[in-house]
Amino acid sequence: MQLGEKLKNIPRSAGVYLYKDGAGKIIYIGGGNDQGDRRPTNAVEVLDTTVASPAWRFTDPMAFRRRQHNATLLADGSVLVTGGT
């Protein structure tokens, strides 16, 4: 399966996508609104594009809800999220 096909169901809101590593992991951080709620979300999802059937999976959430923020991949592999609402 081509990468474009794997990514066709990417969430689309005011969150941040971050290409995590050369192994093909993509992280989606925060953004949008929780269903039925006007607040941003603190959800974090990971997509591993190297597996036969890639699927978004939730991982540990951020401490604070954010949308329209920035994410930076640090040298140790952790992610720094700043700004947003």
N, C-alpha and C positions, 0 to 999 in steps of 0.2 A: 504494500500500500504506500502511495506517495505521501509526502509530508502534507501537501495541500489537502488531501483527502482526510488525513488524520486530524487536521485542525479545523475542519469545516464547522464543528459545533462549539467553537470557542465562545465563551461568554462575551457579551458586548455591552459594556457600561463604563463608567468613569474610573475604572481600576487601573492597575499597572501590570503589564506583562513583563517578565524578566526571564531571559534565557539563562538558566542556572549553570549549565556546564556543557562541555563538549560531548557529553554522553546523550544529549537530547532531551533533557528535562526542562520544562517550561513552568514557571510559577505565575499564578494570577493572584494578585494581592488587593483585597478590599474592593472599593468602588460601589457603584449602584446603590440600590436600596434593598433591604431585606423585604421579602414579600409581605404586602399589607402594612408597610412601615415606610415613612419618609426619611428615615435616618440612613446614613451610609452603613456598610457592613464591615465587620472585622474578619471576615472569612478569608482563608488562604487555601488555594487549590493547587495541585501539582499534576502535570501531564507528562508522562514518560512516553516519548514518541518512538522509542526503540522496541517496544513490545508489539506483538502481533495485533492486539486489539487495544489501542490506547484509550484510556478513559480518565476523565478528571476525577481526582480523589481529594477529599478534604484532609488537611493537616492542621497542626496547632494554629489557632486564630491569633491575630494581633491583640495586643493589650487594649487598643483603642480603635473605634470605628473610624474609617477614613475613606475619602474619595478625593480625586484630583490631587494625588500626592506623588511623591517620588520614591523610587527604590534603587538602592545601590548595592551591588554585589561586592562584598569585602574580600580581601585576600584570603581570609581563613574559611571562606565559603558561607559565612553568615550574611544576612541581608539587613541593611539599615533602611528603615522607612521614615521619611521626614515630610513635614508639611501636610497639606490637605485640610479637609474640614471634618 
